[in-house]
Amino acid sequence: MTKLLVTGGAGFIGSHFARTFPGAEITVLDRLTYAGDRANLDGVEHTFVHGDICDADLLRQLVPGHDLVVNFAAESHVDRSIDGASAFVRTNVLGTQTLLDACLEAGVRKVVQVSTDEVYGSIDSGSWSEDAPLLPRSPYSASKAGGDLVARAYAITHGLDVSITRCSNNYGPRQFPEKLIPLFVTNLLKGRKLPLYGDGGNVREWVHVADHCAGIRLVAEVGEPGEVYHIGGDVELTNTELTGLILAACGAGWDRVEHVADRKGHDRRYSLDDSRLRALGYRPQVAFEDGLKETIHWYTERRDRWT
């Protein structure tokens, strides 16, 4: 039986990932900040530990005996990082290093560092390959790039079997409503306006959380130490196009939208070349139209989880 440690496992993506390992012996470590919720783990057989990946003493006790460690623990909201970067550097860089030290000492067989396409900055055309330079433009993305580089260094210097995944924008049920899709959906349900940044022309790829987690699991099984693997979706939309799809799905009109001042350093476009992972068998399974409908239905039916 696989013994799996999921850090940040009470969050949106980590809790979904825990569901992909039925029959495994799962331990979830989470600090339960504003975006962590134990209710996300309802129905998942697991042992829960309330703690911080920056706590070296806790990790020395907790990590030994696990076969696989997947690190989702992160501060992840760009706007919050602009307002205050220190928590992002602490968790995303120092926390990653502290966790990797514990994994190295415990002899963990496999570690996966979960990261983001935002570490590359912005791309006008084409798509990034895994060897593209890291040119982050926000404190959040800079801190994630730092954690990724620490992970790569541990693979090369210490021989730790750690792989890195970088994904495009995630969506799906249980996401904390600060990100675009759940924010816009819940604002509509509350009768509020949708705050659309700038001219709405920023472009993002979208991947359903279930597809993201399937990609992570594939990397956990066959990923090479020190290597990066992109996990992409099959749809690219401007924020204006996405807003239109959300409005249509909710039966609302453009009078519900207000344009607001653009975010500082707002990256114009992200795009990942995920052919490396597709060569290993990865394919997104959730059509965006279906995934968006499922997501809107969840927020509509589970107001108790976000109001």
C-alpha positions in Angstrom: 0.0 0.0 0.0 1.3 3.5 -0.9 1.9 5.8 2.0 1.2 9.3 0.7 1.9 12.6 2.4 0.0 15.6 0.8 1.1 18.9 2.1 -1.5 21.7 1.7 -4.0 18.8 1.3 -7.0 20.7 2.7 -6.8 23.2 -0.1 -8.5 23.2 -3.5 -6.1 21.2 -5.6 -4.5 19.1 -2.8 -7.8 17.8 -1.6 -8.7 16.8 -5.1 -5.4 15.0 -5.5 -6.0 13.0 -2.3 -9.2 11.6 -4.0 -7.1 10.2 -6.8 -5.4 7.6 -4.5 -8.2 5.3 -3.2 -6.8 2.6 -1.1 -3.6 4.5 -0.2 -2.6 5.4 3.3 -2.9 9.2 3.1 -1.6 11.8 5.5 -2.6 15.4 5.0 -0.6 18.2 6.4 -2.2 21.7 6.3 -1.8 24.9 8.2 -5.5 25.7 7.6 -5.0 29.3 6.5 -8.0 31.1 4.9 -8.0 28.9 1.8 -7.7 25.5 3.6 -10.8 23.8 4.7 -11.1 20.3 6.2 -14.5 20.0 4.6 -12.7 19.7 1.3 -11.5 16.3 2.4 -15.0 14.9 3.3 -15.2 11.3 2.1 -11.4 10.9 1.8 -9.9 8.3 4.2 -6.9 10.1 5.7 -5.0 11.1 8.8 -5.0 14.9 9.3 -2.1 16.8 10.8 -2.5 20.5 11.5 0.9 22.0 10.9 3.3 24.1 8.8 5.8 22.9 6.2 8.2 25.5 7.7 8.2 23.5 11.0 11.3 21.4 10.7 10.8 19.5 14.0 7.2 18.5 13.0 8.4 17.3 9.6 11.2 15.2 11.1 8.5 13.3 13.0 5.9 13.2 10.2 7.7 12.5 6.9 9.5 9.2 7.7 7.7 6.1 6.4 6.0 7.9 3.5 6.7 6.6 0.0 5.5 9.7 -1.9 5.3 13.3 -0.8 3.4 15.8 -3.0 3.8 19.5 -2.0 0.8 21.6 -2.7 1.4 23.9 0.4 1.7 27.4 -1.0 0.5 31.0 -0.8 -0.9 31.4 -4.2 -2.9 34.6 -4.8 -1.1 37.3 -6.9 -3.1 40.2 -5.4 -2.2 39.2 -1.9 1.5 38.8 -2.8 1.5 42.4 -4.1 0.0 43.6 -0.8 2.6 41.6 1.2 5.3 39.3 -0.1 6.9 38.0 3.1 4.3 35.1 3.7 4.9 34.0 0.1 8.6 33.8 0.4 8.4 32.1 3.7 6.0 29.3 2.6 6.9 28.9 -1.1 10.7 29.1 -0.7 11.7 28.4 2.9 8.8 25.9 3.4 9.8 24.0 0.2 13.4 23.8 1.4 12.4 22.6 4.9 10.2 19.9 3.4 12.9 18.7 1.0 15.4 18.5 3.9 13.0 16.3 5.8 12.4 14.1 2.7 16.1 13.7 2.1 16.7 12.8 5.7 13.9 10.3 5.7 14.8 8.7 2.4 11.5 9.3 0.8 11.2 7.5 -2.5 9.5 10.2 -4.6 8.7 13.9 -4.1 6.6 16.1 -6.5 6.9 19.9 -6.2 3.6 21.4 -7.6 4.2 24.8 -9.3 2.7 27.2 -11.8 3.1 28.5 -15.3 3.4 32.0 -13.8 7.1 31.5 -13.1 7.8 32.2 -16.8 6.3 35.7 -16.8 4.4 36.6 -19.9 4.5 35.3 -23.5 3.1 37.2 -26.5 2.8 34.2 -28.9 3.7 30.5 -28.9 4.1 28.4 -25.8 6.8 27.8 -23.2 8.8 24.6 -23.1 10.1 23.3 -19.8 13.5 24.8 -20.5 12.2 28.3 -21.0 13.9 30.9 -18.7 12.2 31.8 -15.4 11.2 35.5 -15.6 8.5 35.9 -12.9 6.8 39.3 -12.6 4.9 39.1 -9.3 6.1 38.3 -5.7 3.9 35.2 -5.9 5.5 33.8 -9.1 9.0 34.8 -7.9 8.5 32.8 -4.7 7.2 29.8 -6.7 10.2 30.0 -9.0 12.5 30.1 -6.0 10.9 26.9 -4.6 11.3 25.2 -7.9 15.0 26.1 -8.1 15.5 24.7 -4.6 13.8 21.5 -5.7 16.0 21.1 -8.8 19.1 21.8 -6.7 18.2 19.0 -4.2 17.7 16.6 -7.1 21.2 17.5 -8.6 23.2 18.1 -5.4 21.6 15.4 -3.1 20.2 12.9 -5.6 16.7 13.4 -4.2 14.0 12.0 -6.6 12.0 15.2 -6.9 10.1 16.2 -10.0 8.4 19.6 -10.7 5.0 20.2 -12.3 3.8 23.5 -13.7 0.2 23.9 -14.7 -2.0 26.4 -16.3 -5.0 28.0 -14.5 -7.1 25.6 -12.5 -10.8 25.6 -12.0 -13.4 23.3 -10.5 -15.5 22.7 -7.3 -14.1 23.7 -3.9 -11.8 26.5 -5.1 -11.6 29.4 -2.7 -13.6 32.3 -4.2 -10.7 34.7 -4.7 -9.7 33.3 -8.1 -11.5 34.5 -11.3 -14.1 31.7 -11.9 -15.4 31.2 -8.4 -15.2 34.9 -7.7 -17.3 35.8 -10.7 -19.8 32.9 -10.1 -20.3 33.7 -6.4 -20.6 37.5 -7.1 -23.4 36.7 -9.6 -25.1 34.5 -7.0 -24.8 37.3 -4.4 -26.1 40.0 -6.8 -22.7 41.8 -7.1 -20.8 43.1 -10.1 -18.0 41.2 -11.7 -14.7 43.1 -11.5 -12.9 42.7 -14.8 -9.3 43.9 -14.8 -8.2 46.4 -17.4 -9.4 45.8 -21.0 -10.1 42.1 -20.3 -7.6 41.0 -22.9 -5.4 38.9 -20.7 -5.2 35.4 -21.9 -5.0 32.2 -19.9 -5.1 28.4 -20.5 -7.6 26.6 -18.3 -7.4 23.0 -17.0 -9.9 21.3 -14.8 -8.5 20.3 -11.4 -9.2 16.6 -12.1 -7.0 16.7 -15.2 -4.3 18.6 -13.3 -4.3 16.0 -10.6 -4.2 13.2 -13.2 -1.1 14.8 -14.6 0.6 15.1 -11.2 -0.1 11.5 -10.5 1.5 10.5 -13.8 4.6 12.5 -12.9 4.7 10.9 -9.5 4.7 7.5 -11.2 7.2 8.1 -14.0 8.7 11.6 -13.7 12.5 11.9 -13.8 14.4 13.5 -10.9 15.0 17.2 -11.4 12.8 17.4 -14.5 9.9 19.8 -15.1 6.6 18.7 -16.6 3.9 21.0 -17.9 0.3 20.2 -17.3 -2.0 22.1 -19.7 -5.6 22.2 -20.7 -7.2 22.4 -24.2 -8.7 25.8 -24.0 -7.2 29.3 -24.2 -9.5 32.3 -23.4 -9.2 36.0 -22.9 -10.7 37.1 -19.6 -13.4 38.8 -21.6 -14.3 35.6 -23.4 -14.3 33.7 -20.1 -16.5 36.3 -18.5 -19.0 36.0 -21.4 -19.2 32.2 -20.9 -19.8 32.6 -17.2 -22.5 35.2 -17.8 -24.2 33.0 -20.4 -24.1 29.9 -18.1 -25.7 31.9 -15.3 -28.3 33.7 -17.4 -26.8 37.1 -16.7 -26.0 40.1 -18.9 -23.0 42.4 -19.4 -24.6 45.0 -17.2 -23.3 42.8 -14.3 -19.7 43.6 -15.3 -17.6 46.6 -14.2 -14.1 47.3 -15.5 -11.6 48.0 -12.8 -8.1 49.3 -12.7 -5.6 46.7 -13.9 -3.5 44.7 -11.5 0.1 45.8 -11.1 2.5 43.9 -13.4 -0.5 41.9 -14.8 1.0 39.2 -17.1 -0.7 39.4 -20.5 -0.6 35.8 -21.6 0.4 32.4 -20.4 0.8 29.3 -22.6 2.4 25.9 -21.9 3.8 23.4 -24.3 2.9 20.1 -22.5 4.1 17.7 -25.2 6.6 16.2 -22.8 3.8 14.9 -20.5 1.5 14.0 -23.4 4.3 11.8 -24.7 3.9 9.9 -21.4 0.1 9.5 -21.9 -1.4 12.6 -20.4 -4.6 13.9 -22.0 -7.1 16.3 -20.5 -10.4 14.5 -20.1 -12.8 17.3 -19.0 -14.2 19.5 -21.7 -14.2 23.1 -20.6 -18.0 23.6 -21.2 -18.7 20.6 -19.0 -16.3 21.5 -16.3 -17.6 25.1 -16.1 -21.2 23.8 -15.8 -20.2 21.4 -13.1 -18.3 24.2 -11.2 -21.2 26.7 -11.4 -23.6 24.0 -10.2 -21.4 23.2 -7.2 -21.2 26.9 -6.0 -24.9 27.2 -6.6 -25.8 24.2 -4.6 -23.2 24.6 -1.8 -23.6 28.2 -0.6 -22.9 26.9 2.9 -19.3 26.4 1.8 -18.6 30.0 0.6 -21.1 32.4 2.2 
